[in-house]
Amino acid sequence: MKKLGLLALLVCVMFGTAHGAETVKIGLMGPMTGSWASEGQEMKQVLDLLAEEMNAKGGIAGKKVQVLSEDDGGDPRTAALAAQRLSTQGVVAVIGTYGSAVTEATQNIYGEAKIIQIANGSTAIRLSEKGIKTFFRTCPRDDEQAKVAAQTVEKLGVKKLAILHDNSTYAKGLADETKGLLKGVEVVFFEALTPKEQDYTTILTKMKATQPDMVFFTGYYGEAGLLLKQAKQMNWSVPFMGGDATNNPDLVKTAGKDAAAGFYFLSAPLPKDLPSEQARSFLAAFSKKYGNPPNSIYAVLAGDGFRVVVEAIEKSGSTDSMKLVEYLHTQLKDFPGLTGKISFNEKGDRVGEVYRVYKVNDAGEFILQP
């Protein structure tokens, strides 16, 4: 009986190993629920489509690609649990996540497990200053965004600027960086609001009293929409500008088209403005499968994270994480991503300028500015 039991165990182990070798597992961690659910759900749609397309062509070196998704809820504590679950499931790499504070709660978990993490919407500078070799991102950093923010404020002729953040890793970092780069502009207000409140009239009134020429809000689209809506209700017509976390159609839904009109924001190019034929082909495939093109550039940036992992596996001929890390750091050069050319520096940051300026028109559409 012992021999039979041992034989059965050996067969199970061999089968399990062989079965595991049939697939290449890539993890996705995103906010499928919570305030940023539209971002996470679209990230999942993009990766599911890319995996489906790849498997239809035979997969990676004859192995099927399997995407394992975990919901981080846009919350650091939930994300840590999601990261722990993914790190035990044999994934080669994890794509995600969206918010910087959420990503920060998972970095050490993936780093200690020697699992590649490629963030798609986490722009805080300090994420790549920790020396975690397995960390990369397809989105740019806040210091790059801050340069464009300062240039835009100065180009618009603003002399007195109010800066409002939400004390998150991302928003406070962008606010500080931008403030430090401004030339010839007086910052007359620099404070934080409390996220997820429903009434911001008190802080709007306080800002209004400083008589700024513009308000730069560095937080997320939910709060930005409410700020625009409530500023209009106060009959305060000061122009607003937001960072890249305000780039979401829900901003217009929350604010209303009238209140959102004239709002500037910074972002990587929106899906509709991606220039390459490859990007247009992907957007058409996405529209065919899901009935509409992707709304969020961060979902497409997640797709680029998936694609560079696949490229690294194919070119290195390995799924060993350290070999893939080495390839991404030293050999991936000007990879033709959906969002443009992709290379990484020694910190895992994307190389090159990515940010653009957008303005919301009267119809609530996001229009790329010259």
C-alpha positions in Angstrom: 0.0 0.0 0.0 2.8 2.4 0.8 4.4 1.7 -2.5 1.2 2.3 -4.3 0.6 5.5 -2.4 4.1 6.6 -3.2 3.6 5.8 -6.9 0.3 7.6 -7.0 1.9 10.7 -5.4 4.8 10.6 -7.9 2.4 10.4 -10.8 0.4 13.3 -9.4 3.6 15.4 -9.0 4.8 14.5 -12.5 1.4 15.3 -14.0 1.1 18.5 -12.1 4.6 19.6 -13.2 3.9 18.7 -16.8 0.5 20.4 -16.7 2.0 23.5 -15.1 4.6 23.6 -17.9 1.8 23.8 -20.5 0.9 27.4 -19.6 2.7 30.6 -18.9 0.9 32.4 -16.1 0.9 36.2 -16.0 -0.8 37.9 -13.1 -3.0 41.0 -13.2 -3.6 43.1 -10.1 -6.1 46.0 -10.5 -9.0 47.8 -8.9 -11.9 45.7 -10.2 -14.1 47.1 -7.5 -14.2 50.4 -5.5 -13.7 54.0 -6.6 -11.5 53.1 -9.6 -13.3 50.0 -10.8 -13.7 51.3 -14.3 -9.9 51.3 -14.6 -9.4 47.8 -13.2 -12.2 46.3 -15.3 -10.8 47.7 -18.5 -7.3 46.5 -17.5 -8.7 43.0 -17.3 -10.4 43.3 -20.7 -7.2 44.4 -22.3 -5.1 41.6 -20.9 -7.8 39.0 -21.6 -7.9 40.1 -25.2 -4.1 40.1 -25.6 -3.9 36.6 -24.1 -6.7 35.4 -26.4 -5.0 36.8 -29.5 -1.6 35.3 -28.5 -3.1 31.9 -27.8 -4.9 31.9 -31.1 -1.4 32.2 -32.7 0.0 29.3 -30.7 0.9 31.0 -27.4 4.5 31.6 -26.3 6.8 28.9 -27.7 3.8 26.6 -28.0 2.6 27.2 -24.4 -0.8 28.8 -23.7 -0.9 32.1 -21.8 -3.1 32.3 -18.8 -4.0 35.6 -17.1 -4.7 35.3 -13.3 -6.5 38.3 -12.1 -6.8 39.6 -8.5 -8.9 42.6 -7.3 -7.0 45.1 -5.1 -10.0 47.3 -4.6 -7.8 50.4 -5.0 -6.9 49.8 -1.3 -3.3 49.1 0.0 -4.4 46.5 2.5 -6.5 44.6 0.0 -3.7 44.9 -2.5 -1.2 43.3 -0.1 -3.5 40.3 0.2 -4.0 40.1 -3.5 -0.2 40.2 -4.0 0.3 37.4 -1.5 -2.3 35.3 -3.4 -0.7 35.9 -6.8 2.8 35.2 -5.5 1.9 31.7 -4.7 0.3 30.8 -8.0 3.4 30.4 -10.2 3.1 33.6 -12.1 6.0 34.8 -14.2 5.1 38.4 -13.7 2.3 40.7 -12.4 0.9 43.6 -14.3 -0.5 46.4 -12.1 -1.6 48.3 -10.4 -3.2 51.7 -10.9 -2.7 53.8 -7.7 0.8 54.6 -6.4 0.0 53.9 -2.7 -1.6 50.6 -3.7 1.4 49.5 -5.7 3.7 50.5 -2.9 1.9 48.1 -0.5 2.8 45.2 -2.8 6.4 46.0 -4.0 8.2 44.2 -1.3 5.9 41.1 -1.5 6.7 40.7 -5.2 10.4 41.7 -4.7 11.0 39.1 -2.1 9.2 36.4 -4.2 11.4 37.5 -7.2 8.3 38.1 -9.3 8.4 40.9 -11.9 5.9 43.7 -11.3 5.1 46.1 -14.1 2.9 49.0 -12.8 0.7 50.8 -15.4 -0.7 53.8 -13.5 1.6 54.3 -10.5 3.7 57.4 -11.1 5.1 58.3 -7.7 8.9 58.9 -7.9 9.9 56.9 -4.8 8.5 53.6 -6.1 11.6 53.2 -8.3 14.1 54.6 -5.8 14.1 51.6 -3.6 16.4 49.4 -5.5 13.8 46.7 -6.2 15.2 45.1 -9.3 12.0 43.3 -10.2 9.9 46.6 -10.4 9.1 48.3 -13.7 6.5 50.6 -15.0 5.1 51.5 -18.4 3.7 54.8 -17.2 6.1 57.7 -16.6 7.1 59.3 -13.3 5.7 62.3 -11.5 8.8 64.4 -12.0 8.2 64.1 -15.8 4.6 65.0 -15.3 5.5 67.9 -13.1 7.7 69.4 -15.8 4.8 69.4 -18.2 2.5 70.8 -15.5 4.8 73.7 -14.8 5.4 74.4 -18.5 1.6 74.4 -19.1 0.9 76.7 -16.2 3.5 79.2 -17.4 2.4 78.9 -21.0 -1.2 79.8 -20.0 0.1 83.0 -18.4 -0.9 82.0 -14.9 0.6 84.4 -12.3 -1.2 83.1 -9.1 -1.7 79.3 -8.7 -3.7 77.3 -6.2 -2.4 73.7 -5.7 -4.7 71.2 -4.1 -3.8 67.5 -3.4 -5.3 64.7 -1.4 -2.2 63.6 0.7 -1.8 60.4 -1.3 1.6 59.2 -2.3 0.9 60.2 -5.9 -1.0 63.5 -5.5 1.3 65.0 -2.8 4.4 64.0 -4.8 3.1 65.6 -7.9 2.0 68.7 -6.0 5.5 69.1 -4.4 7.4 68.5 -7.6 5.3 71.0 -9.6 5.6 73.7 -6.9 9.4 73.3 -7.0 9.6 73.8 -10.7 7.4 76.9 -11.2 9.1 80.1 -12.3 7.4 83.5 -12.1 4.3 81.9 -10.6 3.1 82.6 -7.1 1.6 79.6 -5.3 -1.1 81.3 -3.2 -2.7 78.1 -1.9 -1.2 74.7 -1.1 -3.4 72.3 0.9 -5.0 68.9 0.9 -8.6 67.7 0.8 -10.0 64.5 2.2 -10.8 61.9 -0.5 -14.2 60.4 -0.9 -16.1 63.3 0.8 -19.2 64.6 -0.9 -19.0 68.3 -0.1 -15.9 70.4 -1.0 -17.5 73.8 -0.8 -15.5 74.8 2.4 -12.1 74.2 0.8 -13.3 75.7 -2.5 -14.4 78.9 -0.6 -11.0 79.0 1.1 -9.2 78.7 -2.2 -11.4 81.3 -3.9 -10.4 83.8 -1.2 -6.8 83.6 -2.4 -7.9 84.8 -5.9 -5.9 82.3 -8.0 -5.7 82.5 -11.8 -5.9 78.7 -11.9 -6.4 75.7 -9.6 -4.1 72.6 -10.1 -5.7 69.6 -8.5 -3.3 66.6 -8.4 -5.7 64.0 -7.0 -8.1 61.5 -8.7 -11.0 61.9 -11.1 -13.8 61.3 -8.6 -12.9 64.3 -6.4 -12.0 66.4 -9.5 -15.5 65.9 -10.9 -17.0 67.0 -7.6 -14.7 70.1 -7.4 -15.7 71.2 -10.8 -19.4 70.7 -10.2 -19.4 72.5 -6.8 -17.2 75.3 -8.1 -19.8 76.0 -10.8 -22.6 75.9 -8.3 -20.7 78.6 -6.4 -20.4 80.6 -9.6 -16.6 80.4 -9.4 -15.4 80.3 -13.0 -11.6 79.9 -12.3 -10.0 77.4 -14.7 -8.9 74.0 -13.3 -6.1 71.7 -14.3 -5.6 68.1 -13.2 -2.9 65.5 -13.2 -3.1 62.3 -15.1 -5.3 60.6 -12.4 -8.1 62.9 -13.5 -8.1 61.4 -16.9 -11.3 59.3 -16.9 -14.7 59.8 -18.6 -16.3 59.5 -15.1 -15.0 63.0 -14.4 -17.4 64.4 -16.9 -20.3 62.2 -15.6 -19.7 63.5 -12.1 -19.1 67.2 -13.0 -21.6 67.5 -15.8 -20.5 68.7 -19.3 -21.0 72.4 -18.5 -18.8 72.3 -15.4 -16.2 70.1 -17.0 -15.8 72.2 -20.1 -12.5 74.0 -20.1 -10.8 71.6 -17.7 -7.2 70.9 -18.6 -5.4 67.7 -17.6 -2.1 66.0 -18.2 -1.9 62.4 -19.6 -0.1 60.0 -21.7 -1.8 60.0 -25.1 -5.4 58.8 -24.9 -6.2 55.6 -26.8 -7.9 57.5 -29.6 -4.8 59.6 -30.2 -2.3 56.7 -30.3 -0.5 57.1 -33.6 0.7 53.6 -34.7 -1.0 51.2 -37.0 -0.4 48.5 -34.4 -2.3 50.6 -31.8 -5.2 51.3 -34.2 -5.5 47.6 -35.0 -5.6 46.7 -31.4 -8.3 49.3 -30.6 -10.4 48.0 -33.5 -10.1 44.4 -32.1 -11.0 45.7 -28.6 -14.1 47.5 -30.0 -15.1 44.4 -31.8 -14.9 42.2 -28.7 -16.3 44.6 -26.1 -18.5 47.0 -28.2 -16.5 50.1 -27.6 -12.8 51.3 -27.6 -11.0 51.4 -24.3 -11.6 54.7 -22.4 -8.5 54.6 -20.3 -4.9 54.9 -21.4 -3.9 53.1 -18.2 -5.6 49.9 -19.4 -3.5 50.2 -22.6 -0.4 50.8 -20.5 -1.3 47.6 -18.7 -1.4 45.9 -22.1 2.1 47.2 -22.9 3.3 45.7 -19.6 1.9 42.3 -20.7 3.5 42.7 -24.1 7.0 43.5 -22.8 6.8 40.4 -20.5 5.9 38.3 -23.5 8.7 39.9 -25.6 11.2 39.1 -22.8 10.1 35.5 -22.5 10.3 35.0 -26.3 13.6 36.7 -26.8 15.4 35.2 -23.7 13.9 31.8 -24.2 13.2 31.6 -20.5 10.6 32.1 -17.8 13.2 32.5 -15.1 12.4 35.8 -13.5 16.0 37.0 -13.1 16.8 36.3 -16.7 13.7 38.3 -17.7 14.7 41.1 -15.4 18.1 41.3 -17.0 16.6 41.3 -20.5 14.2 44.1 -19.6 16.9 46.2 -18.1 19.6 45.8 -20.6 18.3 44.4 -23.9 14.7 45.7 -24.4 15.3 48.8 -26.6 12.6 50.9 -28.3 10.1 48.1 -28.1 7.1 49.1 -30.3 4.5 49.4 -27.5 0.9 50.4 -28.1 1.6 53.6 -26.3 4.9 54.3 -28.1 8.5 53.1 -27.9 9.4 51.4 -24.6 12.8 51.0 -23.0 13.6 50.8 -19.3 16.4 52.4 -17.3 18.3 50.8 -14.5 15.6 51.7 -12.0 12.8 50.1 -14.1 11.4 53.5 -15.2 10.2 54.0 -18.7 12.6 56.2 -20.8 11.4 59.1 -22.8 8.7 61.8 -22.8 5.1 60.6 -22.7 2.9 63.3 -21.2 0.5 65.5 -23.3 -2.0 68.2 -22.4 -5.7 67.7 -22.9 -8.7 70.0 -22.6 -12.4 69.1 -22.1 -14.6 70.7 -24.8 -18.3 71.7 -24.4 -19.4 68.2 -25.5 -17.4 66.6 -22.7 -14.8 65.2 -25.1 -11.0 65.1 -24.3 -9.2 67.1 -26.9 -5.4 66.9 -27.4 -3.8 70.3 -27.2 -1.1 71.4 -29.7 
